[in-house]
Amino acid sequence: MSLVLTVDPDDPTPPYEQLRRQLADLITAGQLGPGDRLPPLRQLAGDLGVAIGTVARTYRELEQGGLLTSRRGGGTRVAAGGRAPAAGRRRLLGEMTQDFVGRARSLGFTDDEIVAALGRRLTL
Amino acid sequence: MSLLLLLVLVGGPLLLTVMALTGHSLSRRGVDTREEWKWVRVILVAALILGVGAAWLVTKSFDLGRGTMLAPAVLGLFVVAGVGLGETVVRPLRPEGPRTASLTARRVSDYLPRTLATAVAGITTLHLATLVLTTTTASSDDMRRAGRQIAARCGNMGSGAGPYPGSFYSVPLIFLLLVVGLVAAAALTAVVRRPRGFAPDDVSDDVLRHASTTRVLAAAGAAVAASHVGIAFFAGTALLRMDCQSAWMDPVGWVLLASIPATLLLLGWFLGRTLAPGAIVARTPAAQSL
């Protein structure tokens, strides 16, 4: 399956942050593993219709966070220690679940309804 | 070199670029690959007309058959340039809204049709091998012009035949073929780096990119094949005309002549792939309702 990044120009979050968050989540979830090569800056910037500097900033911040590594001529790859341990995956899933549950509760759904909805979705 | 030839060689590509940019700005109304293909064809026809003009001028400008041997490659260069420009410049603007990008790095090799790439590599190898052979075996003619004829000596008797594609012909031709190769490589790289979003969906985008690389590669193959037909004819007939031959001349002459019909078939196939639209991606529902 091809992994896809999305940038929404109408989202108030800056494009570099949208990209940074998506890439960090993909690495934390293990969808991108150590050594996996990312597309060149020019390709990603062109496809997403953003400036090359925007993608460069995303890559730079992820490099500073130890998730990516860049080498001249070798492109940008997921760092050897980039893949988070199982705890990181669980934490990411926990955060996503917390967001979902919080939103559902704020809209007035009961915990039973939330569990039932999740159960139905998971059996599909 | 005449002023007119210089004007065509410099002004031709400039005119094609202006046409491509005009097509680029006129097709900015939305994603409609049919409209875009129309512009690609207009630029290709213009490149053909300019290429025929430039080839004719080259034929007239260089004496002793040098222009005739260069003409197919000159025409091919214009076709490759026209196809390259059409495929890289004439593209509509992306639609509004969220944009997506695959995390897979695109490489030129991923988009080259294997059979076509093998055929182009094969004819290029054969052509370059022929040029190396003719360059290393040619001698000076009676006016001491280096690399213009083939000569052999059998005891007291000597024999020579020309025109033979020695350095007199092959050096400018190899330079021209190098330019064709560089233009094709630049066009292929530009096509593969072309941003996504020029077709209604990612699958269609890949189909479009495959069609573009096919046309550029086929155009480059046609330039090389057309050039090989001429070189193989002159070299083969010169080798077979010799009254006094070295052992290798007769078989090589026949092999070169035998390569002509096969190369003509390849040339027809390459031209077909260059001119055929391949897959035209359907209009988006929004564009159809316009």
HADDOCK unambig.tbl for C-alpha pairs under 7 A between the chains (distance, minus, plus):
assign (segid A and resid 2 and name CA) (segid B and resid 102 and name CA) 6.47 0.50 0.50
assign (segid A and resid 2 and name CA) (segid B and resid 104 and name CA) 6.99 0.50 0.50
assign (segid A and resid 3 and name CA) (segid B and resid 102 and name CA) 5.77 0.50 0.50
assign (segid A and resid 3 and name CA) (segid B and resid 103 and name CA) 5.53 0.50 0.50
assign (segid A and resid 4 and name CA) (segid B and resid 100 and name CA) 6.42 0.50 0.50
assign (segid A and resid 4 and name CA) (segid B and resid 101 and name CA) 5.46 0.50 0.50
assign (segid A and resid 4 and name CA) (segid B and resid 102 and name CA) 4.44 0.50 0.50
assign (segid A and resid 4 and name CA) (segid B and resid 103 and name CA) 5.81 0.50 0.50
assign (segid A and resid 5 and name CA) (segid B and resid 100 and name CA) 5.47 0.50 0.50
assign (segid A and resid 5 and name CA) (segid B and resid 101 and name CA) 5.21 0.50 0.50
assign (segid A and resid 5 and name CA) (segid B and resid 102 and name CA) 6.34 0.50 0.50
assign (segid A and resid 6 and name CA) (segid B and resid 98 and name CA) 6.61 0.50 0.50
assign (segid A and resid 6 and name CA) (segid B and resid 99 and name CA) 5.55 0.50 0.50
assign (segid A and resid 6 and name CA) (segid B and resid 100 and name CA) 4.30 0.50 0.50
assign (segid A and resid 6 and name CA) (segid B and resid 101 and name CA) 6.45 0.50 0.50
assign (segid A and resid 7 and name CA) (segid B and resid 98 and name CA) 5.58 0.50 0.50
assign (segid A and resid 7 and name CA) (segid B and resid 99 and name CA) 5.36 0.50 0.50
assign (segid A and resid 7 and name CA) (segid B and resid 100 and name CA) 6.42 0.50 0.50
assign (segid A and resid 8 and name CA) (segid B and resid 97 and name CA) 6.73 0.50 0.50
assign (segid A and resid 8 and name CA) (segid B and resid 98 and name CA) 4.23 0.50 0.50
assign (segid A and resid 8 and name CA) (segid B and resid 99 and name CA) 6.46 0.50 0.50
assign (segid A and resid 9 and name CA) (segid B and resid 97 and name CA) 6.89 0.50 0.50
assign (segid A and resid 9 and name CA) (segid B and resid 98 and name CA) 6.25 0.50 0.50
assign (segid A and resid 38 and name CA) (segid B and resid 103 and name CA) 6.13 0.50 0.50
assign (segid A and resid 38 and name CA) (segid B and resid 104 and name CA) 6.90 0.50 0.50
assign (segid A and resid 38 and name CA) (segid B and resid 105 and name CA) 6.52 0.50 0.50
assign (segid A and resid 39 and name CA) (segid B and resid 103 and name CA) 5.92 0.50 0.50
assign (segid A and resid 39 and name CA) (segid B and resid 104 and name CA) 6.06 0.50 0.50
assign (segid A and resid 39 and name CA) (segid B and resid 105 and name CA) 4.28 0.50 0.50
assign (segid A and resid 40 and name CA) (segid B and resid 105 and name CA) 6.87 0.50 0.50
assign (segid A and resid 43 and name CA) (segid B and resid 193 and name CA) 5.89 0.50 0.50
assign (segid A and resid 43 and name CA) (segid B and resid 195 and name CA) 6.56 0.50 0.50
assign (segid A and resid 44 and name CA) (segid B and resid 101 and name CA) 6.45 0.50 0.50
assign (segid A and resid 46 and name CA) (segid B and resid 195 and name CA) 4.64 0.50 0.50
assign (segid A and resid 47 and name CA) (segid B and resid 100 and name CA) 6.94 0.50 0.50
assign (segid A and resid 47 and name CA) (segid B and resid 101 and name CA) 5.45 0.50 0.50
assign (segid A and resid 47 and name CA) (segid B and resid 195 and name CA) 4.38 0.50 0.50
assign (segid A and resid 47 and name CA) (segid B and resid 196 and name CA) 4.66 0.50 0.50
assign (segid A and resid 47 and name CA) (segid B and resid 197 and name CA) 6.73 0.50 0.50
assign (segid A and resid 48 and name CA) (segid B and resid 99 and name CA) 5.30 0.50 0.50
assign (segid A and resid 48 and name CA) (segid B and resid 100 and name CA) 5.87 0.50 0.50
assign (segid A and resid 48 and name CA) (segid B and resid 101 and name CA) 5.91 0.50 0.50
